[in-house]
Each structure stands twice: as C-alpha cells, then as structure tokens.
Amino acid sequence: MLEKVRYIAVEGPIGAGKTSLAQRLAAYLPGVKPVFEQPQDNPFLTRFYQNPERWALATQLFFLLQRFEQLSVLAHEGLGESQCIVTDFMLERDPLFARLNLAPDELALYEKIYAAMKPPSLPVPDLVIYLQAPVTALAERVHKRGIDAERRITESYLEKVARHYSDFFFRYETSPLFVVDAAVLNPVDNENDFKLLIERLKEMRGHREFFGYAA
C-alpha cells in the first residue's frame, strides 16, 4: 500500500510520538511535503493547561483555524503523482478535543463555527497511522520532553484523551487504518522497529491492520 498513497496522517494522543514518527516518514519517503501542527504558535495553550475552563474555547478555535488553513492550502495546491504529504494531525482530531474540553454551550458554538468554515473539498488521508500507548507511557514521554506548556498535563487528562482517541478510531472507517502498539514498538528511536513498520505498511492489503509485535 505504501507505494500508492499520496497523503499519510499520523495520529495518536499526547505523547504517543506522532510528530516524531511523521518526521521519520517524511525523511524516508521520496517527494514528501511535510505538514506539521504548530502548537508553539498557539498563544492560549499554556493558559489552557493552567486554567482549562477559562481558555479551552480560545485554544480550540486557534487550532481549528490553523488546521483549516493548512489543509485548505493542500486542497488548493492539489497532489502531484510524485508527491506525498505526511501530517501529524487529522482535521477530525479537532472536534474530538472540542467534545473533551468544551462546556455544552461552548461546544454548540464551536460546532456552528466548524460547520460554517469547513471547506467543501478537503483532502482525505489515503492512510492513517494511529499510535496507541498506555497512559503511564504517555505521561512519561510528556514529562521527558519537557515542554513548558505541557508541564501541567495530568495523567487523568491523558487518560481522557486516550479514551476519546480509542473510541474514535474504533468507529473510524473513512481511510485505511494502521494501528501501532507504541508501547511495544518504538519506530521513532529503534531502527529495526522502523524498518518493520515500513515493511508492514508496504504489505498492507486490508482496510484495518494492527501492528503490535516485534519480530
């Protein structure tokens, strides 16, 4: 499958390693245009982790506008036959976090803005790679990378995020889905695991596959 795809989205909860894996794929695949989230540009993010109730809506709307802009540019430019796009986000992630973080009245407002702004023809991933990991592993990785805005993230919040991701991808059917057990495999730092990942992606034939062992 890997040779045929033109748009790969890497997804997973905070700390799963999606950006790092997307960077590795972007470096490995020929003719790649990497499109990565820019959380450091969100002026509300640090305040959100300090006071979620106060800053959730502003944080969410900033990310929504950022993702719309990035994907709208891709839709406008189109994809050439020799070009591949790798992202570390899907647009569907945004409503997922909105449902997790926003109060009911704020969520209703967000959903109206989302529906009004969503372009009619956004690119859909040819392949989604979903990284799973237990909350303890996510918390350890978040702590290890030492990003100031994330210092107040709690394990209880990570647990809610991971559960929302699990529920979402349990029902996800839009694109072929490759699920990676990121607690067992480390395709970011382990070269053998990365090679195994590439081999499995090349051999992928079904609409949903699980990669949870190293051999």
C-alpha positions in Angstrom: 0.0 0.0 0.0 2.8 2.5 0.9 3.8 3.0 -2.7 0.3 4.0 -3.7 -0.6 6.5 -1.0 -0.3 10.3 -1.5 -1.5 11.5 1.9 -0.5 9.9 5.2 -1.8 11.2 8.5 -0.1 10.0 11.8 -2.3 10.3 14.8 -2.4 9.4 18.5 -2.9 11.0 21.9 -0.5 13.5 23.5 2.9 11.8 24.0 2.3 8.9 21.6 5.1 10.0 19.2 3.0 11.1 16.2 5.1 14.1 15.3 8.4 12.2 15.6 7.1 9.3 13.5 5.7 11.7 10.9 9.2 13.4 10.7 10.8 10.0 10.2 8.4 9.1 7.4 8.8 12.5 5.8 12.6 11.9 5.8 12.3 8.4 4.5 9.7 8.7 1.7 10.6 10.4 -1.6 8.9 13.6 -2.8 7.3 14.3 0.6 5.7 17.6 1.7 5.6 17.5 5.5 2.7 19.4 7.1 3.0 19.5 10.9 1.0 21.0 13.6 2.4 24.2 15.2 1.3 24.1 18.8 4.0 26.6 19.8 2.2 29.2 17.7 -1.0 28.9 19.9 -0.8 31.8 22.4 -3.6 30.2 24.5 -2.1 26.7 25.0 -0.1 27.4 28.1 -3.0 29.2 29.7 -5.3 26.3 28.8 -3.3 23.8 30.8 -3.3 26.3 33.7 -7.0 27.0 33.6 -8.8 24.7 31.1 -12.3 26.1 31.8 -11.3 29.6 31.1 -9.1 29.1 28.0 -10.5 25.9 26.3 -12.6 27.7 23.7 -9.9 30.1 22.6 -7.3 27.4 22.4 -9.6 25.2 20.4 -10.6 27.9 17.9 -7.0 28.8 17.3 -6.1 25.2 16.5 -9.2 24.9 14.3 -8.2 27.9 12.2 -4.7 26.7 12.0 -5.7 23.3 10.7 -8.3 24.6 8.3 -5.6 26.9 6.8 -3.0 24.2 6.5 -5.4 21.7 4.8 -7.1 24.3 2.7 -3.7 25.1 1.2 -3.2 21.4 0.4 -6.6 21.3 -1.2 -5.8 24.3 -3.3 -2.4 23.1 -4.5 -3.5 19.6 -5.1 -1.3 16.5 -5.1 1.1 15.6 -7.9 1.7 12.0 -8.8 5.2 12.1 -7.5 4.3 14.0 -4.3 3.3 12.6 -0.9 2.0 14.5 2.1 2.7 13.5 5.6 0.9 15.2 8.5 0.9 14.7 12.3 -2.8 15.5 12.6 -6.2 14.9 11.1 -8.9 17.6 10.9 -11.2 15.1 12.8 -8.9 15.5 15.8 -10.2 19.0 16.4 -13.9 18.1 17.2 -12.6 15.2 19.3 -10.7 17.6 21.6 -13.7 20.1 21.5 -16.0 17.4 22.9 -13.5 16.6 25.5 -12.7 20.1 26.7 -15.6 22.5 26.0 -18.7 23.2 28.1 -22.0 22.4 26.3 -22.7 26.0 25.3 -19.2 26.5 24.0 -19.3 23.2 22.1 -22.5 24.2 20.4 -20.8 27.5 19.3 -17.7 25.6 18.2 -19.8 23.2 16.1 -21.6 26.1 14.3 -18.2 27.7 13.5 -16.8 24.4 12.4 -19.7 23.7 10.1 -19.7 27.2 8.6 -16.0 27.3 7.9 -15.2 23.8 6.7 -14.3 23.9 3.0 -16.4 21.6 0.8 -13.4 19.7 -0.5 -10.6 19.0 2.0 -8.1 16.2 1.2 -8.8 12.9 2.9 -5.9 10.7 4.0 -5.1 7.6 1.9 -3.6 6.1 5.1 -3.9 6.8 8.8 -1.3 5.5 11.2 -2.7 5.5 14.8 -0.2 5.2 17.6 -1.6 3.6 20.8 0.1 3.6 24.2 -0.9 3.2 27.9 -1.4 6.3 29.9 1.7 5.7 32.0 3.8 5.6 28.9 2.2 8.8 27.6 2.8 10.6 30.9 6.4 9.5 31.0 7.0 10.8 27.4 5.3 14.1 28.0 7.4 14.6 31.2 10.6 13.6 29.4 10.3 16.0 26.5 9.9 18.9 29.0 7.7 21.3 27.0 6.7 24.2 29.3 3.1 24.4 28.0 2.7 20.7 28.9 4.0 20.7 32.5 0.5 20.9 34.0 -0.9 17.9 32.0 -2.2 15.3 34.4 -2.5 11.6 34.0 -6.2 11.9 34.4 -6.4 14.3 31.4 -4.2 12.0 29.4 -6.5 9.1 30.2 -9.5 11.0 28.9 -7.6 11.9 25.7 -6.5 8.3 25.2 -10.1 7.1 25.7 -11.5 9.6 23.3 -9.0 8.5 20.7 -9.7 4.8 21.3 -13.5 5.4 20.9 -13.0 7.5 17.7 -10.7 5.0 15.9 -12.8 2.0 17.0 -15.5 3.5 14.7 -13.3 5.1 12.1 -13.9 3.9 8.5 -13.0 6.9 6.3 -9.5 5.8 5.4 -7.3 2.6 5.7 -6.2 2.5 9.3 -2.8 1.1 10.6 -2.8 0.7 14.4 0.6 0.6 16.1 1.1 -0.5 19.6 3.6 2.2 20.5 4.1 0.7 24.0 5.7 -2.4 22.4 7.3 -0.9 19.3 9.4 2.3 19.0 9.6 3.1 15.3 10.9 6.6 16.2 14.1 5.6 18.0 14.6 1.9 17.1 15.8 1.4 13.5 14.6 -2.2 13.4 11.1 -1.3 14.5 11.0 1.5 11.9 12.1 -1.0 9.2 9.4 -3.4 10.4 6.8 -0.7 10.2 7.8 0.2 6.7 7.6 -3.5 5.6 4.2 -3.9 7.2 2.9 -0.8 5.5 4.1 -2.0 2.1 2.4 -5.3 2.7 -0.8 -3.8 4.0 -3.8 -5.0 2.0 -6.8 -4.7 4.3 -8.7 -1.6 5.4 -7.6 -2.0 9.1 -4.5 -3.7 10.4 -2.8 -3.9 13.8 0.9 -3.9 14.4 1.6 -4.9 17.9 4.7 -7.1 18.0 8.3 -7.0 17.1 9.7 -9.9 15.1 
